């Protein structure tokens, strides 16, 4: 008979079984309970996460696991995730919150406040950042995903641990979505695609808050990616989950600095 450890090992990847709905393998192969907060101490940052994207998307766990209001007094705070019931997106950049929702007019409306709960969330306290030069060939979301682990390692970070990163500057193009679930019908992966309202933004000055982990796909990064990025425009009037990205030489990358 297989023990719990072997069953969990079999559930790696895009599994929807009941065991993997409750547990996710974390960095270092340690199982992480999706409903409990996990804390990670990194070089120059403290990172925390709760819930799991896989639980929300595939198993319909859309209720809040975390109330954001206690975080309002936290300095140097960066965080991303969906609003409870999947009725919007949360982005926090240097303790400035953006609660993005789709209004009745079909446009993005951003509230500068912490009055929301989240079904899964990742956040970090980063007092200082070190700038990394982006090579000219790094221009897209996919380019960044390949570049970040090598760049983070050169910056002295342990890339087996989850870590935050920032992008700042004038972007050429951002394709992003804001979750816009209506009603209380059961939620699953098929429904999740339907509730994503997609927007495009050209030539925006923005800060993009990102998190990287090679071992936590489906927890706080998408199941098909090692990075998860949200953004705020400089005036905090537009925000959301980044799907596609075109950046230029004016955009800088930053990692935590000890």
C-alpha positions in Angstrom: 0.0 0.0 0.0 1.3 3.5 -0.9 2.0 5.8 2.1 1.0 9.4 2.1 4.5 10.6 0.9 4.4 8.3 -2.1 0.8 9.4 -3.0 1.8 13.0 -2.8 4.8 12.4 -5.0 2.4 10.9 -7.6 0.3 14.0 -7.6 2.9 16.4 -8.8 1.8 18.4 -11.9 -1.7 19.4 -13.0 -3.5 16.9 -10.8 -7.1 17.4 -9.6 -7.3 14.6 -7.1 -8.5 15.3 -3.6 -5.1 14.7 -2.1 -3.5 17.4 -4.2 -6.3 19.7 -3.6 -5.2 19.8 0.1 -1.4 19.6 -0.3 1.1 21.2 -2.6 4.8 20.3 -2.8 6.8 23.3 -1.8 10.4 24.3 -2.2 12.8 21.6 -1.1 10.1 18.9 -1.6 8.3 19.8 1.6 4.5 19.5 1.4 2.6 22.8 1.9 -1.0 22.9 3.2 -3.0 25.2 0.9 -5.1 26.5 3.7 -2.3 27.5 6.0 0.1 30.5 5.7 3.7 29.5 4.7 6.5 31.8 5.6 9.9 32.0 3.8 13.0 34.0 4.9 15.1 35.0 1.9 18.1 37.2 1.4 16.7 40.7 1.8 13.1 39.7 2.1 10.4 37.9 4.0 7.8 36.1 1.8 4.5 34.6 2.7 1.7 32.7 0.9 -1.6 31.2 1.6 -4.1 29.2 -0.5 -3.4 27.7 -3.9 -4.3 28.8 -7.3 -5.0 25.2 -8.3 -7.6 24.9 -5.5 -9.3 28.0 -6.6 -9.3 27.4 -10.4 -10.0 23.7 -10.4 -11.9 23.0 -7.2 -13.9 26.2 -6.9 -12.4 27.4 -3.6 -13.2 31.1 -4.1 -13.9 32.2 -0.5 -11.4 34.4 1.4 -8.6 32.7 3.3 -6.9 36.0 4.2 -8.3 39.4 5.1 -6.0 42.1 3.6 -6.9 44.8 6.1 -4.3 43.7 8.7 -1.6 44.2 6.1 -2.4 47.9 5.7 0.2 49.0 8.1 3.0 46.8 6.8 5.9 48.7 5.3 7.7 47.8 2.0 4.9 45.4 1.1 4.4 43.8 -2.3 1.7 41.3 -3.0 -0.6 39.8 -5.7 -3.6 37.5 -6.0 -7.4 37.6 -6.8 -10.2 39.2 -4.8 -12.4 36.7 -3.1 -15.2 35.1 -5.2 -12.9 36.0 -8.1 -14.4 39.4 -8.5 -11.2 41.3 -9.2 -7.4 41.4 -8.8 -5.2 42.6 -6.0 -1.8 44.3 -6.6 0.3 45.9 -3.8 3.4 47.8 -4.7 5.5 49.3 -2.0 2.4 49.2 0.3 0.2 51.0 -2.2 -2.8 48.7 -2.9 -4.8 48.4 -6.1 -8.1 46.5 -6.0 -9.0 46.2 -9.7 -12.6 45.3 -10.7 -14.6 45.4 -13.9 -17.3 48.0 -13.7 -20.8 48.0 -15.2 -19.3 50.0 -18.1 -16.9 47.2 -18.9 -13.8 49.2 -17.9 -11.3 48.6 -15.2 -12.0 50.5 -11.9 -9.2 50.6 -9.3 -9.8 51.2 -5.6 -6.8 52.3 -3.5 -7.5 50.3 -0.3 -7.2 47.0 1.6 -10.9 46.3 2.1 -10.9 42.9 0.5 -10.3 39.2 1.2 -8.3 36.8 -1.1 -8.7 33.0 -1.7 -4.9 32.7 -2.4 -2.2 35.3 -2.1 1.5 35.8 -2.1 3.2 38.8 -0.5 6.6 39.9 0.6 8.3 42.6 2.7 11.3 44.0 0.8 13.0 47.0 2.4 15.5 47.5 -0.5 16.0 46.5 -4.1 19.0 46.0 -6.4 18.7 46.9 -10.0 19.6 44.3 -12.7 20.2 45.4 -16.3 17.9 43.7 -18.8 19.7 42.6 -22.0 18.1 44.0 -25.2 16.7 40.6 -26.2 14.6 40.3 -23.0 11.3 41.8 -24.4 8.4 39.5 -23.5 6.8 37.6 -20.6 8.4 34.4 -21.9 11.8 36.0 -22.1 11.5 37.1 -18.5 10.6 33.7 -17.3 13.7 32.2 -18.8 16.0 35.1 -17.6 14.9 35.5 -14.0 16.4 32.4 -12.4 19.9 33.1 -13.9 19.7 36.8 -13.1 18.5 36.1 -9.5 21.3 33.6 -8.9 23.9 36.2 -10.1 22.3 38.7 -7.7 23.1 36.3 -4.8 19.6 34.8 -4.3 18.7 31.2 -3.7 16.6 30.3 -6.7 15.2 27.2 -5.1 13.3 29.5 -2.7 10.3 31.5 -3.9 11.3 35.1 -4.4 9.8 38.5 -5.4 10.9 40.7 -8.3 10.0 44.1 -9.8 9.8 45.6 -13.2 9.6 49.4 -13.5 9.5 51.8 -16.4 7.6 52.5 -19.7 6.2 49.4 -21.3 5.4 49.1 -25.0 2.4 46.9 -24.4 0.6 45.0 -21.7 -2.2 42.5 -22.2 -3.8 41.8 -18.9 -7.0 40.4 -17.4 -9.2 41.2 -14.4 -11.4 38.4 -13.0 -15.1 39.2 -13.3 -17.1 36.3 -11.8 -20.8 37.0 -11.6 -23.2 35.0 -9.6 -22.4 32.0 -7.3 -22.4 29.1 -9.8 -19.8 26.4 -9.2 -16.4 27.3 -10.4 -13.9 25.1 -12.4 -11.0 25.5 -14.9 -13.4 25.8 -17.8 -15.3 28.6 -16.1 -12.2 30.3 -15.0 -11.2 31.2 -18.6 -14.7 32.6 -19.2 -14.5 35.1 -16.3 -11.3 36.7 -17.4 -12.0 40.1 -18.9 -9.0 40.9 -21.1 -7.7 44.4 -21.7 -4.7 46.0 -23.6 -2.6 48.9 -22.6 -0.1 50.7 -24.8 2.9 52.8 -23.7 2.1 52.8 -20.0 4.5 53.8 -17.2 4.0 51.0 -14.7 5.4 49.0 -11.8 5.1 45.3 -12.2 5.1 43.1 -9.1 6.2 39.5 -9.7 6.9 36.3 -7.9 9.0 33.4 -9.0 9.2 29.8 -7.9 10.4 26.7 -9.8 8.6 24.4 -7.3 5.2 26.0 -6.6 3.4 25.9 -9.8 -0.3 26.0 -9.1 0.2 27.5 -5.7 0.9 31.2 -6.4 2.1 30.9 -9.9 0.0 29.6 -12.8 0.3 25.9 -13.4 2.1 26.4 -16.7 4.6 29.0 -15.5 7.2 29.7 -12.8 6.3 33.4 -12.6 3.2 35.4 -11.7 3.0 39.2 -12.5 0.6 41.9 -11.8 1.0 45.6 -12.5 -0.1 49.1 -11.5 0.2 52.2 -13.7 2.1 55.1 -12.1 -1.1 56.9 -11.2 -2.7 53.7 -10.0 -5.7 54.1 -12.3 -5.2 50.7 -14.1 -4.1 47.4 -12.7 -4.5 43.7 -13.3 -2.9 40.3 -14.0 -0.2 40.4 -16.8 -0.8 37.9 -19.6 1.5 39.2 -22.3 4.1 41.9 -22.2 6.4 43.9 -24.5 9.1 45.9 -22.8 11.9 48.1 -23.9 15.2 49.5 -22.8 13.6 51.8 -20.3 12.3 49.0 -18.1 14.4 47.8 -15.2 14.4 44.6 -13.3 15.0 44.5 -9.5 15.6 41.8 -6.9 15.7 42.1 -3.1 18.9 43.5 -1.8 20.4 42.4 1.5 
